[in-house]
Amino acid sequence: MTSEKGRQLYSCELAVRWGDMDAYGHVNNALYLRYLEEARVQLIAEMGVVMDPDGMAPVVIQVGCTFLKAVVYPDTLRIDCYVEEPGRSSFMTRYKVFSSKDNVAPVAEGYAKVVWIDHRTEKSVPLPEKVRAFILA
């Protein structure tokens, strides 16, 4: 599926844990970044990428989230992952987060810019061809 957010390339479900809630009785805002991180790691694994802290691997250089509706335990979240057209060494991921209690209106939307770097030189490198192919397929 293609939208203003890019092409949807992945979707996953994550359970909300009791400990994810804060003193206000809803999921703490910081946890949404963890949910997006988990979805992104699963997406990158789906691309066939192995994280290599001593070689060439992805890093996140920008991240954000807009909170649209409170989520409370118990719940299961569906995170739809979109990827925009890749650049030389990076691509932008966008996310829509849905509660199992309402599969139509998102409870949050987020984004992260992913850049491939050589961990030895700490400089960006071109995206691996298999990643580019996965995004453009």
Backbone as CSV, one residue per row, in Angstrom:
resi,resn,N_x,N_y,N_z,CA_x,CA_y,CA_z,C_x,C_y,C_z
1,MET,0.841,-1.165,0.000,0.000,0.000,0.000,0.895,1.240,0.000
2,THR,0.573,2.234,-0.824,1.314,3.481,-0.897,0.422,4.611,-0.403
3,SER,0.993,5.534,0.344,0.249,6.694,0.827,1.206,7.867,0.913
4,GLU,0.705,8.967,1.487,1.566,10.128,1.696,2.694,9.811,2.663
5,LYS,2.607,8.676,3.328,3.634,8.255,4.292,4.676,7.354,3.652
6,GLY,4.557,7.062,2.357,5.451,6.119,1.699,4.725,4.805,1.466
7,ARG,5.493,3.760,1.162,4.921,2.426,0.932,4.922,1.635,2.228
8,GLN,3.792,0.985,2.510,3.750,0.124,3.687,4.511,-1.151,3.363
9,LEU,5.578,-1.406,4.134,6.416,-2.568,3.893,6.347,-3.603,5.006
10,TYR,5.750,-3.244,6.133,5.751,-4.178,7.249,4.661,-3.767,8.237
11,SER,4.180,-4.733,8.994,3.239,-4.482,10.072,3.493,-5.526,11.154
12,CYS,3.363,-5.125,12.394,3.544,-6.074,13.494,2.588,-5.716,14.621
13,GLU,2.416,-6.656,15.541,1.594,-6.432,16.724,2.458,-6.569,17.968
14,LEU,2.237,-5.667,18.913,2.972,-5.679,20.173,1.984,-5.550,21.322
15,ALA,2.168,-6.362,22.332,1.297,-6.310,23.505,1.706,-5.160,24.409
16,VAL,0.720,-4.438,24.913,0.963,-3.424,25.935,1.116,-4.162,27.259
17,ARG,2.162,-3.827,27.987,2.412,-4.453,29.287,1.886,-3.549,30.407
18,TRP,1.522,-4.150,31.508,1.031,-3.380,32.665,2.040,-2.294,33.053
19,GLY,3.315,-2.647,33.050,4.357,-1.706,33.450,4.595,-0.579,32.450
20,ASP,3.952,-0.619,31.279,4.092,0.460,30.301,3.288,1.698,30.689
21,MET,2.362,1.525,31.634,1.524,2.653,32.027,2.238,3.513,33.068
22,ASP,1.831,4.777,33.119,2.437,5.707,34.067,1.424,6.121,35.134
23,ALA,1.758,7.116,35.922,0.903,7.561,37.027,-0.446,8.084,36.552
24,TYR,-0.547,8.465,35.287,-1.816,8.956,34.743,-2.724,7.821,34.262
25,GLY,-2.243,6.578,34.354,-3.061,5.433,34.007,-3.131,5.119,32.528
26,HIS,-2.180,5.644,31.756,-2.104,5.313,30.324,-0.651,5.045,29.958
27,VAL,-0.428,4.509,28.761,0.929,4.196,28.332,1.758,5.481,28.333
28,ASN,2.912,5.403,28.969,3.821,6.541,29.037,4.323,6.904,27.641
29,ASN,4.411,8.185,27.351,4.825,8.656,26.026,6.161,8.077,25.577
30,ALA,7.105,7.922,26.478,8.430,7.412,26.106,8.357,5.986,25.560
31,LEU,7.356,5.225,25.999,7.235,3.836,25.553,6.903,3.742,24.071
32,TYR,6.237,4.750,23.527,5.903,4.711,22.103,7.170,4.644,21.253
33,LEU,8.220,5.327,21.678,9.485,5.261,20.935,10.062,3.852,20.989
34,ARG,9.862,3.147,22.087,10.283,1.743,22.179,9.466,0.865,21.239
35,TYR,8.156,1.120,21.174,7.310,0.354,20.260,7.755,0.578,18.815
36,LEU,8.027,1.836,18.461,8.480,2.132,17.101,9.837,1.492,16.836
37,GLU,10.702,1.499,17.842,12.009,0.861,17.701,11.856,-0.630,17.424
38,GLU,10.998,-1.292,18.168,10.797,-2.728,17.965,10.263,-3.006,16.563
39,ALA,9.311,-2.209,16.112,8.774,-2.381,14.757,9.876,-2.156,13.713
40,ARG,10.714,-1.150,13.929,11.806,-0.842,12.995,12.838,-1.970,12.967
41,VAL,13.195,-2.511,14.110,14.157,-3.610,14.173,13.589,-4.833,13.457
42,GLN,12.294,-5.108,13.659,11.676,-6.222,12.943,11.663,-5.973,11.436
43,LEU,11.368,-4.745,11.021,11.374,-4.390,9.601,12.766,-4.595,9.007
44,ILE,13.787,-4.125,9.692,15.161,-4.251,9.192,15.576,-5.719,9.131
45,ALA,15.154,-6.509,10.103,15.438,-7.952,10.058,14.742,-8.587,8.858
46,GLU,13.524,-8.124,8.561,12.779,-8.621,7.404,13.537,-8.316,6.103
47,MET,14.336,-7.253,6.116,15.160,-6.890,4.958,16.378,-7.801,4.811
48,GLY,16.606,-8.674,5.818,17.757,-9.569,5.783,19.026,-8.956,6.341
49,VAL,18.877,-7.898,7.118,20.030,-7.188,7.670,20.393,-7.758,9.038
50,VAL,21.677,-7.965,9.261,22.202,-8.369,10.556,22.901,-7.163,11.155
51,MET,22.535,-6.808,12.363,23.171,-5.671,13.031,24.625,-6.028,13.342
52,ASP,25.544,-5.198,12.883,26.974,-5.449,13.070,27.616,-4.203,13.661
53,PRO,27.798,-4.159,14.993,28.353,-2.961,15.623,29.801,-2.676,15.243
54,ASP,30.459,-3.610,14.563,31.843,-3.402,14.137,31.960,-3.219,12.629
55,GLY,30.850,-3.205,11.934,30.882,-3.104,10.476,29.943,-2.031,9.981
56,MET,29.280,-2.330,8.875,28.339,-1.390,8.291,26.933,-1.794,8.682
57,ALA,26.213,-0.860,9.280,24.889,-1.173,9.809,24.082,0.118,9.965
58,PRO,22.773,-0.018,10.165,21.929,1.163,10.293,21.985,1.789,11.680
59,VAL,21.820,3.106,11.695,21.638,3.857,12.932,20.492,4.840,12.707
60,VAL,19.854,5.238,13.778,18.778,6.222,13.710,19.374,7.582,14.050
61,ILE,19.102,8.573,13.182,19.638,9.912,13.447,18.557,10.930,13.794
62,GLN,17.282,10.524,13.616,16.180,11.435,13.923,14.950,10.587,14.232
63,VAL,14.203,10.993,15.253,13.008,10.232,15.630,11.974,11.180,16.229
64,GLY,10.709,10.851,16.027,9.648,11.661,16.613,8.340,10.903,16.657
65,CYS,7.414,11.414,17.478,6.128,10.742,17.635,5.073,11.777,18.006
66,THR,3.902,11.630,17.409,2.744,12.443,17.758,1.736,11.523,18.430
67,PHE,1.292,11.903,19.620,0.373,11.100,20.411,-1.045,11.592,20.153
68,LEU,-1.900,10.703,19.658,-3.238,11.104,19.238,-4.341,10.681,20.198
69,LYS,-4.131,9.551,20.898,-5.152,9.047,21.808,-4.474,8.178,22.857
70,ALA,-4.942,8.267,24.099,-4.356,7.476,25.191,-4.621,5.983,24.987
71,VAL,-3.646,5.179,25.383,-3.749,3.721,25.346,-3.587,3.216,26.768
72,VAL,-4.425,2.243,27.152,-4.337,1.671,28.490,-4.262,0.148,28.403
73,TYR,-3.666,-0.446,29.423,-3.563,-1.896,29.550,-4.932,-2.455,29.914
74,PRO,-5.332,-3.596,29.419,-4.655,-4.430,28.428,-5.011,-3.971,27.011
75,ASP,-4.063,-4.135,26.109,-4.292,-3.786,24.712,-3.182,-4.413,23.873
76,THR,-3.424,-4.494,22.611,-2.419,-4.913,21.643,-2.360,-3.834,20.588
77,LEU,-1.161,-3.423,20.261,-0.963,-2.379,19.261,-0.536,-2.990,17.938
78,ARG,-1.073,-2.464,16.858,-0.598,-2.811,15.514,0.177,-1.611,15.004
79,ILE,1.398,-1.879,14.555,2.240,-0.805,14.031,2.479,-1.081,12.555
80,ASP,1.958,-0.192,11.724,2.174,-0.266,10.284,3.396,0.582,9.953
81,CYS,4.354,-0.031,9.237,5.620,0.625,8.908,5.649,1.007,7.432
82,TYR,5.942,2.247,7.178,6.040,2.781,5.824,7.469,3.241,5.589
83,VAL,7.935,3.102,4.360,9.278,3.573,4.022,9.173,4.460,2.793
84,GLU,9.802,5.623,2.892,9.821,6.553,1.770,10.971,6.198,0.833
85,GLU,10.954,6.769,-0.333,11.996,6.570,-1.348,13.379,6.723,-0.693
86,PRO,14.259,5.756,-0.898,15.579,5.833,-0.254,16.481,6.873,-0.903
87,GLY,17.396,7.399,-0.097,18.458,8.263,-0.601,19.712,7.429,-0.822
88,ARG,20.850,8.093,-0.901,22.111,7.387,-1.116,22.430,6.456,0.047
89,SER,22.306,6.967,1.267,22.708,6.192,2.443,21.608,6.088,3.495
90,SER,20.416,6.577,3.190,19.379,6.641,4.219,17.987,6.430,3.638
91,PHE,17.060,6.208,4.553,15.647,6.206,4.217,14.860,6.651,5.436
92,MET,13.682,7.207,5.177,12.800,7.661,6.247,11.735,6.605,6.477
93,THR,11.553,6.228,7.737,10.465,5.326,8.103,9.380,6.156,8.763
94,ARG,8.154,5.760,8.506,6.994,6.399,9.132,6.113,5.293,9.693
95,TYR,5.406,5.604,10.766,4.637,4.597,11.478,3.246,5.105,11.814
96,LYS,2.285,4.215,11.726,0.947,4.466,12.255,0.690,3.381,13.290
97,VAL,0.268,3.804,14.474,0.041,2.883,15.584,-1.466,2.821,15.865
98,PHE,-1.997,1.602,15.887,-3.424,1.394,16.114,-3.633,0.526,17.343
99,SER,-4.666,0.845,18.107,-5.098,0.013,19.230,-6.015,-1.081,18.704
100,SER,-5.975,-2.249,19.343,-6.906,-3.314,18.956,-8.350,-2.914,19.261
101,LYS,-8.521,-1.881,20.068,-9.862,-1.401,20.419,-10.448,-0.497,19.331
102,ASP,-9.589,-0.042,18.389,-10.045,0.805,17.278,-9.030,0.669,16.150
103,ASN,-9.333,-0.166,15.178,-8.402,-0.405,14.071,-8.492,0.628,12.966
104,VAL,-9.267,1.690,13.162,-9.459,2.688,12.110,-8.661,3.964,12.386
105,ALA,-8.806,4.508,13.578,-8.137,5.769,13.923,-6.831,5.473,14.658
106,PRO,-5.701,5.966,14.155,-4.437,5.705,14.851,-4.383,6.378,16.218
107,VAL,-3.676,5.734,17.142,-3.461,6.313,18.470,-2.168,7.124,18.501
108,ALA,-1.297,6.881,17.519,-0.039,7.633,17.422,0.499,7.497,16.003
109,GLU,1.333,8.466,15.636,2.071,8.422,14.375,3.504,8.828,14.673
110,GLY,4.447,8.172,14.010,5.844,8.482,14.287,6.698,8.390,13.050
111,TYR,7.973,8.696,13.235,8.937,8.624,12.137,10.333,8.400,12.702
112,ALA,11.215,7.903,11.856,12.635,7.773,12.190,13.425,7.794,10.890
113,LYS,14.520,8.529,10.887,15.427,8.518,9.740,16.548,7.536,10.049
114,VAL,16.733,6.581,9.124,17.718,5.517,9.283,18.848,5.763,8.288
115,VAL,20.079,5.757,8.785,21.255,5.979,7.937,22.205,4.806,8.104
116,TRP,22.759,4.330,6.991,23.769,3.276,7.039,25.115,3.927,7.264
117,ILE,25.846,3.402,8.251,27.183,3.933,8.525,28.193,2.793,8.622
118,ASP,29.436,3.171,8.441,30.564,2.284,8.714,30.972,2.598,10.150
119,HIS,30.743,1.663,11.054,31.018,1.919,12.471,32.502,2.158,12.750
120,ARG,33.373,1.690,11.866,34.809,1.909,12.076,35.192,3.357,11.784
121,THR,34.601,3.946,10.736,34.938,5.326,10.353,33.917,6.336,10.854
122,GLU,32.742,5.848,11.296,31.629,6.691,11.734,31.155,7.636,10.632
123,LYS,31.235,7.155,9.385,30.779,7.925,8.216,29.678,7.142,7.507
124,SER,28.795,7.880,6.836,27.723,7.212,6.101,28.286,6.469,4.899
125,VAL,27.601,5.394,4.544,27.973,4.579,3.380,26.694,4.319,2.578
126,PRO,26.819,3.962,1.299,25.615,3.672,0.505,24.794,2.537,1.115
127,LEU,23.472,2.646,0.935,22.596,1.568,1.386,22.991,0.266,0.709
128,PRO,22.951,-0.845,1.422,23.182,-2.139,0.776,22.142,-2.353,-0.332
129,GLU,22.547,-2.997,-1.400,21.645,-3.213,-2.537,20.410,-4.013,-2.135
130,LYS,20.562,-4.999,-1.219,19.397,-5.789,-0.827,18.377,-4.935,-0.070
131,VAL,18.841,-3.934,0.654,17.933,-3.021,1.365,17.221,-2.142,0.347
132,ARG,17.969,-1.561,-0.567,17.373,-0.709,-1.608,16.343,-1.514,-2.402
133,ALA,16.682,-2.748,-2.777,15.766,-3.594,-3.540,14.495,-3.892,-2.751
134,PHE,14.630,-4.162,-1.468,13.480,-4.445,-0.599,12.535,-3.228,-0.568
135,ILE,13.110,-2.052,-0.417,12.312,-0.830,-0.331,11.606,-0.544,-1.658
136,LEU,12.289,-0.768,-2.759,11.741,-0.406,-4.062,10.915,-1.501,-4.720
137,ALA,10.917,-2.711,-4.137,10.179,-3.841,-4.743,8.694,-3.581,-4.820
